[in-house]
């Protein structure tokens, strides 16, 4: 079996009725195979990303979220659909926004190739969650930084344990 793209054009005679037809067929089997492979690859990628327990994110050049996997909702309680197009900084605890803004500016300026830090985020319930942030700049074909991508990992339990240990010591 193979795929073809076909065009058929009639040649109309003096009576206004088709007398002959000309058909052109192009074998598009390879293109169809590539399309199917692309669909399967996207499904595989989506399954992997959606099953991760850490947040995978991407922002545009203004810091607005353009991609989040479902772990965002699991960790913060904020629905992904309500979060997209909003700045990531909006979810950072007010006390740590300047730290976040400084790191984001350095990435966007191309001064840093990555940032790893722990920041306190505010969940949908108002409670603070400590997230380890690891992000890198995204560049276009010309090398221009067009946003950031990376991960957020919930380290709240570890952070609370360390704080308790410090208090005891």
MODELLER restraints for C-alpha pairs under 7 A, 6 or more apart:
rsr = mdl.restraints
at = mdl.atoms
rsr.add(forms.Gaussian(group=physical.xy_distance, feature=features.Distance(at['CA:2:A'], at['CA:29:A']), mean=5.42, stdev=0.5))
rsr.add(forms.Gaussian(group=physical.xy_distance, feature=features.Distance(at['CA:3:A'], at['CA:27:A']), mean=5.96, stdev=0.5))
rsr.add(forms.Gaussian(group=physical.xy_distance, feature=features.Distance(at['CA:3:A'], at['CA:28:A']), mean=5.34, stdev=0.5))
rsr.add(forms.Gaussian(group=physical.xy_distance, feature=features.Distance(at['CA:3:A'], at['CA:29:A']), mean=4.62, stdev=0.5))
rsr.add(forms.Gaussian(group=physical.xy_distance, feature=features.Distance(at['CA:4:A'], at['CA:25:A']), mean=6.06, stdev=0.5))
rsr.add(forms.Gaussian(group=physical.xy_distance, feature=features.Distance(at['CA:4:A'], at['CA:26:A']), mean=5.32, stdev=0.5))
rsr.add(forms.Gaussian(group=physical.xy_distance, feature=features.Distance(at['CA:4:A'], at['CA:27:A']), mean=4.51, stdev=0.5))
rsr.add(forms.Gaussian(group=physical.xy_distance, feature=features.Distance(at['CA:4:A'], at['CA:28:A']), mean=5.22, stdev=0.5))
rsr.add(forms.Gaussian(group=physical.xy_distance, feature=features.Distance(at['CA:4:A'], at['CA:29:A']), mean=6.85, stdev=0.5))
rsr.add(forms.Gaussian(group=physical.xy_distance, feature=features.Distance(at['CA:5:A'], at['CA:25:A']), mean=5.56, stdev=0.5))
rsr.add(forms.Gaussian(group=physical.xy_distance, feature=features.Distance(at['CA:5:A'], at['CA:26:A']), mean=5.16, stdev=0.5))
rsr.add(forms.Gaussian(group=physical.xy_distance, feature=features.Distance(at['CA:5:A'], at['CA:27:A']), mean=6.54, stdev=0.5))
rsr.add(forms.Gaussian(group=physical.xy_distance, feature=features.Distance(at['CA:5:A'], at['CA:28:A']), mean=6.46, stdev=0.5))
rsr.add(forms.Gaussian(group=physical.xy_distance, feature=features.Distance(at['CA:6:A'], at['CA:23:A']), mean=6.91, stdev=0.5))
rsr.add(forms.Gaussian(group=physical.xy_distance, feature=features.Distance(at['CA:6:A'], at['CA:24:A']), mean=5.64, stdev=0.5))
rsr.add(forms.Gaussian(group=physical.xy_distance, feature=features.Distance(at['CA:6:A'], at['CA:25:A']), mean=4.38, stdev=0.5))
rsr.add(forms.Gaussian(group=physical.xy_distance, feature=features.Distance(at['CA:6:A'], at['CA:26:A']), mean=6.48, stdev=0.5))
rsr.add(forms.Gaussian(group=physical.xy_distance, feature=features.Distance(at['CA:7:A'], at['CA:23:A']), mean=5.59, stdev=0.5))
rsr.add(forms.Gaussian(group=physical.xy_distance, feature=features.Distance(at['CA:7:A'], at['CA:24:A']), mean=5.28, stdev=0.5))
rsr.add(forms.Gaussian(group=physical.xy_distance, feature=features.Distance(at['CA:7:A'], at['CA:25:A']), mean=6.55, stdev=0.5))
rsr.add(forms.Gaussian(group=physical.xy_distance, feature=features.Distance(at['CA:8:A'], at['CA:21:A']), mean=6.59, stdev=0.5))
rsr.add(forms.Gaussian(group=physical.xy_distance, feature=features.Distance(at['CA:8:A'], at['CA:22:A']), mean=5.67, stdev=0.5))
rsr.add(forms.Gaussian(group=physical.xy_distance, feature=features.Distance(at['CA:8:A'], at['CA:23:A']), mean=4.28, stdev=0.5))
rsr.add(forms.Gaussian(group=physical.xy_distance, feature=features.Distance(at['CA:8:A'], at['CA:24:A']), mean=6.50, stdev=0.5))
rsr.add(forms.Gaussian(group=physical.xy_distance, feature=features.Distance(at['CA:9:A'], at['CA:21:A']), mean=5.58, stdev=0.5))
rsr.add(forms.Gaussian(group=physical.xy_distance, feature=features.Distance(at['CA:9:A'], at['CA:22:A']), mean=5.39, stdev=0.5))
rsr.add(forms.Gaussian(group=physical.xy_distance, feature=features.Distance(at['CA:9:A'], at['CA:23:A']), mean=6.41, stdev=0.5))
rsr.add(forms.Gaussian(group=physical.xy_distance, feature=features.Distance(at['CA:10:A'], at['CA:18:A']), mean=5.65, stdev=0.5))
rsr.add(forms.Gaussian(group=physical.xy_distance, feature=features.Distance(at['CA:10:A'], at['CA:20:A']), mean=5.85, stdev=0.5))
rsr.add(forms.Gaussian(group=physical.xy_distance, feature=features.Distance(at['CA:10:A'], at['CA:21:A']), mean=4.31, stdev=0.5))
rsr.add(forms.Gaussian(group=physical.xy_distance, feature=features.Distance(at['CA:10:A'], at['CA:22:A']), mean=6.46, stdev=0.5))
rsr.add(forms.Gaussian(group=physical.xy_distance, feature=features.Distance(at['CA:11:A'], at['CA:18:A']), mean=5.41, stdev=0.5))
rsr.add(forms.Gaussian(group=physical.xy_distance, feature=features.Distance(at['CA:11:A'], at['CA:19:A']), mean=5.83, stdev=0.5))
rsr.add(forms.Gaussian(group=physical.xy_distance, feature=features.Distance(at['CA:11:A'], at['CA:20:A']), mean=5.12, stdev=0.5))
rsr.add(forms.Gaussian(group=physical.xy_distance, feature=features.Distance(at['CA:11:A'], at['CA:21:A']), mean=5.74, stdev=0.5))
rsr.add(forms.Gaussian(group=physical.xy_distance, feature=features.Distance(at['CA:12:A'], at['CA:18:A']), mean=4.14, stdev=0.5))
rsr.add(forms.Gaussian(group=physical.xy_distance, feature=features.Distance(at['CA:12:A'], at['CA:19:A']), mean=5.64, stdev=0.5))
rsr.add(forms.Gaussian(group=physical.xy_distance, feature=features.Distance(at['CA:13:A'], at['CA:19:A']), mean=5.58, stdev=0.5))
rsr.add(forms.Gaussian(group=physical.xy_distance, feature=features.Distance(at['CA:49:A'], at['CA:69:A']), mean=6.54, stdev=0.5))
rsr.add(forms.Gaussian(group=physical.xy_distance, feature=features.Distance(at['CA:50:A'], at['CA:69:A']), mean=5.57, stdev=0.5))
rsr.add(forms.Gaussian(group=physical.xy_distance, feature=features.Distance(at['CA:50:A'], at['CA:70:A']), mean=5.91, stdev=0.5))
rsr.add(forms.Gaussian(group=physical.xy_distance, feature=features.Distance(at['CA:52:A'], at['CA:71:A']), mean=6.83, stdev=0.5))
rsr.add(forms.Gaussian(group=physical.xy_distance, feature=features.Distance(at['CA:53:A'], at['CA:71:A']), mean=5.54, stdev=0.5))
rsr.add(forms.Gaussian(group=physical.xy_distance, feature=features.Distance(at['CA:54:A'], at['CA:71:A']), mean=5.79, stdev=0.5))
rsr.add(forms.Gaussian(group=physical.xy_distance, feature=features.Distance(at['CA:54:A'], at['CA:151:A']), mean=6.59, stdev=0.5))
rsr.add(forms.Gaussian(group=physical.xy_distance, feature=features.Distance(at['CA:54:A'], at['CA:152:A']), mean=5.84, stdev=0.5))
rsr.add(forms.Gaussian(group=physical.xy_distance, feature=features.Distance(at['CA:54:A'], at['CA:153:A']), mean=4.99, stdev=0.5))
rsr.add(forms.Gaussian(group=physical.xy_distance, feature=features.Distance(at['CA:55:A'], at['CA:68:A']), mean=6.78, stdev=0.5))
rsr.add(forms.Gaussian(group=physical.xy_distance, feature=features.Distance(at['CA:55:A'], at['CA:69:A']), mean=6.02, stdev=0.5))
rsr.add(forms.Gaussian(group=physical.xy_distance, feature=features.Distance(at['CA:55:A'], at['CA:71:A']), mean=5.05, stdev=0.5))
rsr.add(forms.Gaussian(group=physical.xy_distance, feature=features.Distance(at['CA:55:A'], at['CA:72:A']), mean=5.32, stdev=0.5))
rsr.add(forms.Gaussian(group=physical.xy_distance, feature=features.Distance(at['CA:55:A'], at['CA:151:A']), mean=5.25, stdev=0.5))
rsr.add(forms.Gaussian(group=physical.xy_distance, feature=features.Distance(at['CA:55:A'], at['CA:152:A']), mean=4.86, stdev=0.5))
rsr.add(forms.Gaussian(group=physical.xy_distance, feature=features.Distance(at['CA:55:A'], at['CA:153:A']), mean=6.44, stdev=0.5))
rsr.add(forms.Gaussian(group=physical.xy_distance, feature=features.Distance(at['CA:56:A'], at['CA:68:A']), mean=5.68, stdev=0.5))
rsr.add(forms.Gaussian(group=physical.xy_distance, feature=features.Distance(at['CA:56:A'], at['CA:69:A']), mean=5.67, stdev=0.5))
rsr.add(forms.Gaussian(group=physical.xy_distance, feature=features.Distance(at['CA:56:A'], at['CA:150:A']), mean=5.84, stdev=0.5))
rsr.add(forms.Gaussian(group=physical.xy_distance, feature=features.Distance(at['CA:56:A'], at['CA:151:A']), mean=4.56, stdev=0.5))
rsr.add(forms.Gaussian(group=physical.xy_distance, feature=features.Distance(at['CA:56:A'], at['CA:152:A']), mean=6.64, stdev=0.5))
rsr.add(forms.Gaussian(group=physical.xy_distance, feature=features.Distance(at['CA:57:A'], at['CA:67:A']), mean=5.32, stdev=0.5))
rsr.add(forms.Gaussian(group=physical.xy_distance, feature=features.Distance(at['CA:57:A'], at['CA:68:A']), mean=4.70, stdev=0.5))
rsr.add(forms.Gaussian(group=physical.xy_distance, feature=features.Distance(at['CA:57:A'], at['CA:149:A']), mean=5.55, stdev=0.5))
rsr.add(forms.Gaussian(group=physical.xy_distance, feature=features.Distance(at['CA:57:A'], at['CA:150:A']), mean=5.55, stdev=0.5))
rsr.add(forms.Gaussian(group=physical.xy_distance, feature=features.Distance(at['CA:57:A'], at['CA:151:A']), mean=5.98, stdev=0.5))
rsr.add(forms.Gaussian(group=physical.xy_distance, feature=features.Distance(at['CA:58:A'], at['CA:65:A']), mean=5.90, stdev=0.5))
rsr.add(forms.Gaussian(group=physical.xy_distance, feature=features.Distance(at['CA:58:A'], at['CA:66:A']), mean=5.64, stdev=0.5))
rsr.add(forms.Gaussian(group=physical.xy_distance, feature=features.Distance(at['CA:58:A'], at['CA:67:A']), mean=5.01, stdev=0.5))
rsr.add(forms.Gaussian(group=physical.xy_distance, feature=features.Distance(at['CA:58:A'], at['CA:68:A']), mean=6.86, stdev=0.5))
rsr.add(forms.Gaussian(group=physical.xy_distance, feature=features.Distance(at['CA:58:A'], at['CA:148:A']), mean=5.61, stdev=0.5))
rsr.add(forms.Gaussian(group=physical.xy_distance, feature=features.Distance(at['CA:58:A'], at['CA:149:A']), mean=4.26, stdev=0.5))
rsr.add(forms.Gaussian(group=physical.xy_distance, feature=features.Distance(at['CA:58:A'], at['CA:150:A']), mean=6.68, stdev=0.5))
rsr.add(forms.Gaussian(group=physical.xy_distance, feature=features.Distance(at['CA:59:A'], at['CA:65:A']), mean=4.28, stdev=0.5))
rsr.add(forms.Gaussian(group=physical.xy_distance, feature=features.Distance(at['CA:59:A'], at['CA:66:A']), mean=5.17, stdev=0.5))
rsr.add(forms.Gaussian(group=physical.xy_distance, feature=features.Distance(at['CA:59:A'], at['CA:67:A']), mean=6.93, stdev=0.5))
rsr.add(forms.Gaussian(group=physical.xy_distance, feature=features.Distance(at['CA:59:A'], at['CA:147:A']), mean=5.17, stdev=0.5))
rsr.add(forms.Gaussian(group=physical.xy_distance, feature=features.Distance(at['CA:59:A'], at['CA:148:A']), mean=5.30, stdev=0.5))
rsr.add(forms.Gaussian(group=physical.xy_distance, feature=features.Distance(at['CA:59:A'], at['CA:149:A']), mean=6.48, stdev=0.5))
rsr.add(forms.Gaussian(group=physical.xy_distance, feature=features.Distance(at['CA:60:A'], at['CA:66:A']), mean=6.52, stdev=0.5))
rsr.add(forms.Gaussian(group=physical.xy_distance, feature=features.Distance(at['CA:60:A'], at['CA:146:A']), mean=5.97, stdev=0.5))
rsr.add(forms.Gaussian(group=physical.xy_distance, feature=features.Distance(at['CA:60:A'], at['CA:147:A']), mean=4.25, stdev=0.5))
rsr.add(forms.Gaussian(group=physical.xy_distance, feature=features.Distance(at['CA:60:A'], at['CA:148:A']), mean=6.82, stdev=0.5))
rsr.add(forms.Gaussian(group=physical.xy_distance, feature=features.Distance(at['CA:61:A'], at['CA:146:A']), mean=4.80, stdev=0.5))
rsr.add(forms.Gaussian(group=physical.xy_distance, feature=features.Distance(at['CA:61:A'], at['CA:147:A']), mean=4.18, stdev=0.5))
rsr.add(forms.Gaussian(group=physical.xy_distance, feature=features.Distance(at['CA:63:A'], at['CA:87:A']), mean=5.17, stdev=0.5))
rsr.add(forms.Gaussian(group=physical.xy_distance, feature=features.Distance(at['CA:63:A'], at['CA:88:A']), mean=6.14, stdev=0.5))
rsr.add(forms.Gaussian(group=physical.xy_distance, feature=features.Distance(at['CA:63:A'], at['CA:147:A']), mean=6.85, stdev=0.5))
rsr.add(forms.Gaussian(group=physical.xy_distance, feature=features.Distance(at['CA:64:A'], at['CA:85:A']), mean=5.10, stdev=0.5))
rsr.add(forms.Gaussian(group=physical.xy_distance, feature=features.Distance(at['CA:64:A'], at['CA:86:A']), mean=4.92, stdev=0.5))
rsr.add(forms.Gaussian(group=physical.xy_distance, feature=features.Distance(at['CA:64:A'], at['CA:87:A']), mean=3.96, stdev=0.5))
rsr.add(forms.Gaussian(group=physical.xy_distance, feature=features.Distance(at['CA:64:A'], at['CA:88:A']), mean=6.09, stdev=0.5))
rsr.add(forms.Gaussian(group=physical.xy_distance, feature=features.Distance(at['CA:65:A'], at['CA:84:A']), mean=5.05, stdev=0.5))
rsr.add(forms.Gaussian(group=physical.xy_distance, feature=features.Distance(at['CA:65:A'], at['CA:85:A']), mean=5.12, stdev=0.5))
rsr.add(forms.Gaussian(group=physical.xy_distance, feature=features.Distance(at['CA:65:A'], at['CA:86:A']), mean=5.77, stdev=0.5))
rsr.add(forms.Gaussian(group=physical.xy_distance, feature=features.Distance(at['CA:65:A'], at['CA:87:A']), mean=5.92, stdev=0.5))
rsr.add(forms.Gaussian(group=physical.xy_distance, feature=features.Distance(at['CA:65:A'], at['CA:88:A']), mean=6.15, stdev=0.5))
rsr.add(forms.Gaussian(group=physical.xy_distance, feature=features.Distance(at['CA:66:A'], at['CA:84:A']), mean=5.61, stdev=0.5))
rsr.add(forms.Gaussian(group=physical.xy_distance, feature=features.Distance(at['CA:66:A'], at['CA:85:A']), mean=5.95, stdev=0.5))
rsr.add(forms.Gaussian(group=physical.xy_distance, feature=features.Distance(at['CA:67:A'], at['CA:84:A']), mean=6.83, stdev=0.5))
rsr.add(forms.Gaussian(group=physical.xy_distance, feature=features.Distance(at['CA:68:A'], at['CA:80:A']), mean=6.46, stdev=0.5))
rsr.add(forms.Gaussian(group=physical.xy_distance, feature=features.Distance(at['CA:70:A'], at['CA:80:A']), mean=6.83, stdev=0.5))
rsr.add(forms.Gaussian(group=physical.xy_distance, feature=features.Distance(at['CA:72:A'], at['CA:80:A']), mean=6.72, stdev=0.5))
rsr.add(forms.Gaussian(group=physical.xy_distance, feature=features.Distance(at['CA:73:A'], at['CA:79:A']), mean=5.19, stdev=0.5))
rsr.add(forms.Gaussian(group=physical.xy_distance, feature=features.Distance(at['CA:73:A'], at['CA:80:A']), mean=6.19, stdev=0.5))
rsr.add(forms.Gaussian(group=physical.xy_distance, feature=features.Distance(at['CA:75:A'], at['CA:154:A']), mean=6.99, stdev=0.5))
rsr.add(forms.Gaussian(group=physical.xy_distance, feature=features.Distance(at['CA:76:A'], at['CA:123:A']), mean=4.40, stdev=0.5))
rsr.add(forms.Gaussian(group=physical.xy_distance, feature=features.Distance(at['CA:76:A'], at['CA:124:A']), mean=6.13, stdev=0.5))
rsr.add(forms.Gaussian(group=physical.xy_distance, feature=features.Distance(at['CA:77:A'], at['CA:123:A']), mean=5.83, stdev=0.5))
rsr.add(forms.Gaussian(group=physical.xy_distance, feature=features.Distance(at['CA:77:A'], at['CA:124:A']), mean=4.99, stdev=0.5))
rsr.add(forms.Gaussian(group=physical.xy_distance, feature=features.Distance(at['CA:78:A'], at['CA:123:A']), mean=6.75, stdev=0.5))
rsr.add(forms.Gaussian(group=physical.xy_distance, feature=features.Distance(at['CA:78:A'], at['CA:124:A']), mean=5.25, stdev=0.5))
rsr.add(forms.Gaussian(group=physical.xy_distance, feature=features.Distance(at['CA:89:A'], at['CA:97:A']), mean=6.27, stdev=0.5))
rsr.add(forms.Gaussian(group=physical.xy_distance, feature=features.Distance(at['CA:89:A'], at['CA:100:A']), mean=6.90, stdev=0.5))
rsr.add(forms.Gaussian(group=physical.xy_distance, feature=features.Distance(at['CA:91:A'], at['CA:121:A']), mean=5.56, stdev=0.5))
rsr.add(forms.Gaussian(group=physical.xy_distance, feature=features.Distance(at['CA:91:A'], at['CA:122:A']), mean=5.58, stdev=0.5))
rsr.add(forms.Gaussian(group=physical.xy_distance, feature=features.Distance(at['CA:92:A'], at['CA:120:A']), mean=6.04, stdev=0.5))
rsr.add(forms.Gaussian(group=physical.xy_distance, feature=features.Distance(at['CA:92:A'], at['CA:121:A']), mean=4.26, stdev=0.5))
rsr.add(forms.Gaussian(group=physical.xy_distance, feature=features.Distance(at['CA:92:A'], at['CA:122:A']), mean=6.06, stdev=0.5))
rsr.add(forms.Gaussian(group=physical.xy_distance, feature=features.Distance(at['CA:93:A'], at['CA:120:A']), mean=5.47, stdev=0.5))
rsr.add(forms.Gaussian(group=physical.xy_distance, feature=features.Distance(at['CA:93:A'], at['CA:121:A']), mean=5.02, stdev=0.5))
rsr.add(forms.Gaussian(group=physical.xy_distance, feature=features.Distance(at['CA:93:A'], at['CA:122:A']), mean=5.59, stdev=0.5))
rsr.add(forms.Gaussian(group=physical.xy_distance, feature=features.Distance(at['CA:96:A'], at['CA:119:A']), mean=6.49, stdev=0.5))
rsr.add(forms.Gaussian(group=physical.xy_distance, feature=features.Distance(at['CA:96:A'], at['CA:120:A']), mean=6.77, stdev=0.5))
rsr.add(forms.Gaussian(group=physical.xy_distance, feature=features.Distance(at['CA:103:A'], at['CA:115:A']), mean=6.76, stdev=0.5))
rsr.add(forms.Gaussian(group=physical.xy_distance, feature=features.Distance(at['CA:106:A'], at['CA:112:A']), mean=5.80, stdev=0.5))
rsr.add(forms.Gaussian(group=physical.xy_distance, feature=features.Distance(at['CA:107:A'], at['CA:113:A']), mean=6.58, stdev=0.5))
rsr.add(forms.Gaussian(group=physical.xy_distance, feature=features.Distance(at['CA:107:A'], at['CA:114:A']), mean=6.95, stdev=0.5))
rsr.add(forms.Gaussian(group=physical.xy_distance, feature=features.Distance(at['CA:107:A'], at['CA:137:A']), mean=5.82, stdev=0.5))
rsr.add(forms.Gaussian(group=physical.xy_distance, feature=features.Distance(at['CA:108:A'], at['CA:137:A']), mean=6.76, stdev=0.5))
rsr.add(forms.Gaussian(group=physical.xy_distance, feature=features.Distance(at['CA:108:A'], at['CA:145:A']), mean=5.85, stdev=0.5))
rsr.add(forms.Gaussian(group=physical.xy_distance, feature=features.Distance(at['CA:108:A'], at['CA:147:A']), mean=6.94, stdev=0.5))
rsr.add(forms.Gaussian(group=physical.xy_distance, feature=features.Distance(at['CA:113:A'], at['CA:136:A']), mean=5.95, stdev=0.5))
rsr.add(forms.Gaussian(group=physical.xy_distance, feature=features.Distance(at['CA:113:A'], at['CA:137:A']), mean=6.59, stdev=0.5))
rsr.add(forms.Gaussian(group=physical.xy_distance, feature=features.Distance(at['CA:114:A'], at['CA:135:A']), mean=5.58, stdev=0.5))
rsr.add(forms.Gaussian(group=physical.xy_distance, feature=features.Distance(at['CA:114:A'], at['CA:136:A']), mean=4.42, stdev=0.5))
rsr.add(forms.Gaussian(group=physical.xy_distance, feature=features.Distance(at['CA:114:A'], at['CA:137:A']), mean=6.94, stdev=0.5))
rsr.add(forms.Gaussian(group=physical.xy_distance, feature=features.Distance(at['CA:115:A'], at['CA:134:A']), mean=5.62, stdev=0.5))
rsr.add(forms.Gaussian(group=physical.xy_distance, feature=features.Distance(at['CA:115:A'], at['CA:135:A']), mean=5.40, stdev=0.5))
rsr.add(forms.Gaussian(group=physical.xy_distance, feature=features.Distance(at['CA:115:A'], at['CA:136:A']), mean=6.60, stdev=0.5))
rsr.add(forms.Gaussian(group=physical.xy_distance, feature=features.Distance(at['CA:116:A'], at['CA:133:A']), mean=5.47, stdev=0.5))
rsr.add(forms.Gaussian(group=physical.xy_distance, feature=features.Distance(at['CA:116:A'], at['CA:134:A']), mean=4.48, stdev=0.5))
rsr.add(forms.Gaussian(group=physical.xy_distance, feature=features.Distance(at['CA:116:A'], at['CA:135:A']), mean=6.76, stdev=0.5))
rsr.add(forms.Gaussian(group=physical.xy_distance, feature=features.Distance(at['CA:117:A'], at['CA:132:A']), mean=5.72, stdev=0.5))
rsr.add(forms.Gaussian(group=physical.xy_distance, feature=features.Distance(at['CA:117:A'], at['CA:133:A']), mean=5.28, stdev=0.5))
rsr.add(forms.Gaussian(group=physical.xy_distance, feature=features.Distance(at['CA:117:A'], at['CA:134:A']), mean=6.80, stdev=0.5))
rsr.add(forms.Gaussian(group=physical.xy_distance, feature=features.Distance(at['CA:118:A'], at['CA:130:A']), mean=6.55, stdev=0.5))
rsr.add(forms.Gaussian(group=physical.xy_distance, feature=features.Distance(at['CA:118:A'], at['CA:131:A']), mean=5.56, stdev=0.5))
rsr.add(forms.Gaussian(group=physical.xy_distance, feature=features.Distance(at['CA:118:A'], at['CA:132:A']), mean=4.30, stdev=0.5))
rsr.add(forms.Gaussian(group=physical.xy_distance, feature=features.Distance(at['CA:118:A'], at['CA:133:A']), mean=5.85, stdev=0.5))
rsr.add(forms.Gaussian(group=physical.xy_distance, feature=features.Distance(at['CA:119:A'], at['CA:130:A']), mean=5.70, stdev=0.5))
rsr.add(forms.Gaussian(group=physical.xy_distance, feature=features.Distance(at['CA:119:A'], at['CA:131:A']), mean=5.55, stdev=0.5))
rsr.add(forms.Gaussian(group=physical.xy_distance, feature=features.Distance(at['CA:119:A'], at['CA:132:A']), mean=6.47, stdev=0.5))
rsr.add(forms.Gaussian(group=physical.xy_distance, feature=features.Distance(at['CA:120:A'], at['CA:128:A']), mean=6.06, stdev=0.5))
rsr.add(forms.Gaussian(group=physical.xy_distance, feature=features.Distance(at['CA:120:A'], at['CA:129:A']), mean=5.53, stdev=0.5))
rsr.add(forms.Gaussian(group=physical.xy_distance, feature=features.Distance(at['CA:120:A'], at['CA:130:A']), mean=4.46, stdev=0.5))
rsr.add(forms.Gaussian(group=physical.xy_distance, feature=features.Distance(at['CA:120:A'], at['CA:131:A']), mean=6.22, stdev=0.5))
rsr.add(forms.Gaussian(group=physical.xy_distance, feature=features.Distance(at['CA:121:A'], at['CA:128:A']), mean=5.57, stdev=0.5))
rsr.add(forms.Gaussian(group=physical.xy_distance, feature=features.Distance(at['CA:121:A'], at['CA:129:A']), mean=5.17, stdev=0.5))
rsr.add(forms.Gaussian(group=physical.xy_distance, feature=features.Distance(at['CA:121:A'], at['CA:130:A']), mean=6.15, stdev=0.5))
rsr.add(forms.Gaussian(group=physical.xy_distance, feature=features.Distance(at['CA:121:A'], at['CA:131:A']), mean=6.86, stdev=0.5))
rsr.add(forms.Gaussian(group=physical.xy_distance, feature=features.Distance(at['CA:122:A'], at['CA:128:A']), mean=4.69, stdev=0.5))
rsr.add(forms.Gaussian(group=physical.xy_distance, feature=features.Distance(at['CA:122:A'], at['CA:129:A']), mean=6.19, stdev=0.5))
rsr.add(forms.Gaussian(group=physical.xy_distance, feature=features.Distance(at['CA:123:A'], at['CA:129:A']), mean=6.65, stdev=0.5))
rsr.add(forms.Gaussian(group=physical.xy_distance, feature=features.Distance(at['CA:129:A'], at['CA:156:A']), mean=5.63, stdev=0.5))
rsr.add(forms.Gaussian(group=physical.xy_distance, feature=features.Distance(at['CA:130:A'], at['CA:154:A']), mean=6.05, stdev=0.5))
rsr.add(forms.Gaussian(group=physical.xy_distance, feature=features.Distance(at['CA:130:A'], at['CA:155:A']), mean=5.50, stdev=0.5))
rsr.add(forms.Gaussian(group=physical.xy_distance, feature=features.Distance(at['CA:130:A'], at['CA:156:A']), mean=4.57, stdev=0.5))
rsr.add(forms.Gaussian(group=physical.xy_distance, feature=features.Distance(at['CA:131:A'], at['CA:152:A']), mean=5.77, stdev=0.5))
rsr.add(forms.Gaussian(group=physical.xy_distance, feature=features.Distance(at['CA:131:A'], at['CA:153:A']), mean=5.24, stdev=0.5))
rsr.add(forms.Gaussian(group=physical.xy_distance, feature=features.Distance(at['CA:131:A'], at['CA:154:A']), mean=4.55, stdev=0.5))
rsr.add(forms.Gaussian(group=physical.xy_distance, feature=features.Distance(at['CA:131:A'], at['CA:155:A']), mean=5.45, stdev=0.5))
rsr.add(forms.Gaussian(group=physical.xy_distance, feature=features.Distance(at['CA:131:A'], at['CA:156:A']), mean=6.81, stdev=0.5))
rsr.add(forms.Gaussian(group=physical.xy_distance, feature=features.Distance(at['CA:132:A'], at['CA:152:A']), mean=5.49, stdev=0.5))
rsr.add(forms.Gaussian(group=physical.xy_distance, feature=features.Distance(at['CA:132:A'], at['CA:153:A']), mean=5.02, stdev=0.5))
rsr.add(forms.Gaussian(group=physical.xy_distance, feature=features.Distance(at['CA:132:A'], at['CA:154:A']), mean=6.39, stdev=0.5))
rsr.add(forms.Gaussian(group=physical.xy_distance, feature=features.Distance(at['CA:132:A'], at['CA:155:A']), mean=6.34, stdev=0.5))
rsr.add(forms.Gaussian(group=physical.xy_distance, feature=features.Distance(at['CA:133:A'], at['CA:151:A']), mean=6.06, stdev=0.5))
rsr.add(forms.Gaussian(group=physical.xy_distance, feature=features.Distance(at['CA:133:A'], at['CA:152:A']), mean=4.76, stdev=0.5))
rsr.add(forms.Gaussian(group=physical.xy_distance, feature=features.Distance(at['CA:133:A'], at['CA:153:A']), mean=6.71, stdev=0.5))
rsr.add(forms.Gaussian(group=physical.xy_distance, feature=features.Distance(at['CA:134:A'], at['CA:150:A']), mean=5.52, stdev=0.5))
rsr.add(forms.Gaussian(group=physical.xy_distance, feature=features.Distance(at['CA:134:A'], at['CA:151:A']), mean=5.39, stdev=0.5))
rsr.add(forms.Gaussian(group=physical.xy_distance, feature=features.Distance(at['CA:134:A'], at['CA:152:A']), mean=6.50, stdev=0.5))
rsr.add(forms.Gaussian(group=physical.xy_distance, feature=features.Distance(at['CA:135:A'], at['CA:148:A']), mean=6.34, stdev=0.5))
rsr.add(forms.Gaussian(group=physical.xy_distance, feature=features.Distance(at['CA:135:A'], at['CA:149:A']), mean=5.44, stdev=0.5))
rsr.add(forms.Gaussian(group=physical.xy_distance, feature=features.Distance(at['CA:135:A'], at['CA:150:A']), mean=4.08, stdev=0.5))
rsr.add(forms.Gaussian(group=physical.xy_distance, feature=features.Distance(at['CA:135:A'], at['CA:151:A']), mean=6.36, stdev=0.5))
rsr.add(forms.Gaussian(group=physical.xy_distance, feature=features.Distance(at['CA:136:A'], at['CA:148:A']), mean=5.49, stdev=0.5))
rsr.add(forms.Gaussian(group=physical.xy_distance, feature=features.Distance(at['CA:136:A'], at['CA:149:A']), mean=5.55, stdev=0.5))
rsr.add(forms.Gaussian(group=physical.xy_distance, feature=features.Distance(at['CA:136:A'], at['CA:150:A']), mean=6.11, stdev=0.5))
rsr.add(forms.Gaussian(group=physical.xy_distance, feature=features.Distance(at['CA:137:A'], at['CA:145:A']), mean=6.15, stdev=0.5))
rsr.add(forms.Gaussian(group=physical.xy_distance, feature=features.Distance(at['CA:137:A'], at['CA:147:A']), mean=5.84, stdev=0.5))
rsr.add(forms.Gaussian(group=physical.xy_distance, feature=features.Distance(at['CA:137:A'], at['CA:148:A']), mean=4.31, stdev=0.5))
rsr.add(forms.Gaussian(group=physical.xy_distance, feature=features.Distance(at['CA:137:A'], at['CA:149:A']), mean=6.33, stdev=0.5))
rsr.add(forms.Gaussian(group=physical.xy_distance, feature=features.Distance(at['CA:138:A'], at['CA:145:A']), mean=5.56, stdev=0.5))
rsr.add(forms.Gaussian(group=physical.xy_distance, feature=features.Distance(at['CA:138:A'], at['CA:146:A']), mean=5.60, stdev=0.5))
rsr.add(forms.Gaussian(group=physical.xy_distance, feature=features.Distance(at['CA:138:A'], at['CA:147:A']), mean=5.20, stdev=0.5))
rsr.add(forms.Gaussian(group=physical.xy_distance, feature=features.Distance(at['CA:138:A'], at['CA:148:A']), mean=5.15, stdev=0.5))
rsr.add(forms.Gaussian(group=physical.xy_distance, feature=features.Distance(at['CA:138:A'], at['CA:149:A']), mean=6.44, stdev=0.5))
rsr.add(forms.Gaussian(group=physical.xy_distance, feature=features.Distance(at['CA:139:A'], at['CA:145:A']), mean=4.34, stdev=0.5))
rsr.add(forms.Gaussian(group=physical.xy_distance, feature=features.Distance(at['CA:139:A'], at['CA:146:A']), mean=5.53, stdev=0.5))
rsr.add(forms.Gaussian(group=physical.xy_distance, feature=features.Distance(at['CA:140:A'], at['CA:146:A']), mean=6.54, stdev=0.5))
